[in-house]
Amino acid sequence: MSIGPGKYDAEATWVRRRTKASGVVLIVLGGDRGQGFSAQATLEITLSLPRLLRTIADEIEADIKRR
């Protein structure tokens, strides 16, 4: 979840701590608890996530079109 714990919150915590990051978004596809995501970030980063994720989606689509 973008606010509050998600299905994979423990894994997101591990990644965030291990990388000493200010934020992490973990997207799991076909995981043992099904598909889901967990986000942990400062408020500033959380507020920027929609724009960031749209940019990432655009980049993925552009990569696919180039193939």
N, C-alpha and C positions, 0 to 999 in steps of 0.2 A: 504494500500500500504506500501511497505517497505521504500519507499522514497516519501515524500509528503503525504498529507491527503488522507485517505481512506474513505469508506462509513461510517464507525463507528468510525471516528476520535474523535468526541465529547465524546463518551463513553470511548475510550482509554485514552483520556486526564483525564477524571474523575477518572478512576482507577489508573493511574500513579500518579496523585496528591494525591489522598486519601491514597495510600500506600507509598508515598514518594519514589517511585522507580526510578532507573536510566533508566529503560526501561520497556516497556510492549508490548506484542503482544496479540491482541484480535482477536480471530477467532469466527465468528458468523455463525451458521448453522441454516437455516430456520428462519432468523430474519425478521422483518417487512420491511426491505429494501433488502431482499434477502440474499444470502450467501456473505460473504466478510470478510476482515480482515483489521486491522489497526495496524501499528507498530510505536512506538515512542521510540527512544533510542539514546544513545550516538553513535558516529561513531564507536567506538570500539565494542560496543555491536552489532550494526547493522552488522558489518563485521563478527561477530561470529555466526549470526543467522542461516545461512545454515547448519553449522555443528551441532548446537544445535537442530535444527528441525529434522535433519536426525537421531540424537540420540533418540529423543522423538519418532519418527516414528518406529525405531527399537524396542524400549521398548513396544510400543503399540502392534506391531506384535507379540512380544514374549509373552505378556500377553494373547493375543487372542489364540495363539497356546497352552497355558497351560490349557485352559478351556475345 
